[in-house]
Amino acid sequence: MKSPDEYVTVAEAAKRMGRSERTIRRWMNARLLAVYRRSGDGLLVLDYAELAQVEREQRHRNPARTRRRAETFAQVASMTYRRQ
């Protein structure tokens, strides 16, 4: 059994990973992460090692999409509109 220090709550996970709680919960709902209920207080906790692995996979999941998105925002920012 792992020590309690190796498990984090959703809020702690979001803070440590630099992601939003909504993103962590999205990964939970997609079943990318195993979720456990902590005895005593009943909080949902995640295995930190598994969380780090999923975060690495998600970060590098689609670099082409990230590049296209950046290019699109650059194009929109450079547009000028004439007022009529």
N, C-alpha and C positions, 0 to 999 in steps of 0.2 A: 504494500500500500504506500502511496506517495504521501509525503508530509503535507500538512495543511498550507505550508508556505508556497507550494507549487500550484495552488488553485487561486483564482482571482474572481472577484465579482464582475458583473458586466460593466459597472462604472469604472472599476480599477483597470479592467482590460482596455477600455476605450482610452483612458488617460495614458496608460503605458504604451499603447500602440499608436497614439496620435490620431485615432479615428473617432468617429462619433458613436454614441451608444446605439444609435439607429443602425449603423453599419454592422456593429457586432451582433445585434439582434437579427439583422438580415441574414448574416452568415449562419446563425443558429437556426433560423427558420428554413434555410436552404439545406440544413443538415450537414454543413461543412464542419461543424463543431459539435462535440459531445457535450451535453449539459448535465450537470449534477446538482442535486439539492443538498445543501449543507445541513447536517443534523444540528439541532439546537435552535437556530434562528430561521431555518428554512430558505435561506437565500439561494438563488441560482449561482453556481460557480462553474468556471471553465478551467481546463488544464492549461497552464501557461505555455508549456512546450508545444502543445497542439495548436494553440492560438498563434504562437509565433510562426509556426509552419504554414498555417492557412494565410496569415498576413503576407508572408513572402510570396506565396503562390498567387494571391490576389493582386499584389503589387506588380508582378511581372506577367499578368495574365494576357494583356492585349496592348502592347506598346504602340501598335499602329493606330489604334483607336485614340489613344492619348495624343499622338502626333497630329492626327487629323483634326481633333477637337481644338488643339492649340492653333493650328493653321486657320481654322474657321474663325476663331475669336480674333486673330490678328487681322483677317480680311475685314471683318465687321468693324473693328476699331479704326481701320484706315479709311473707311468709306466716308465720304462727305455728302451731305444732302443740301440741295438748294431749297430755300424757302420760297414759296410762291405767294 
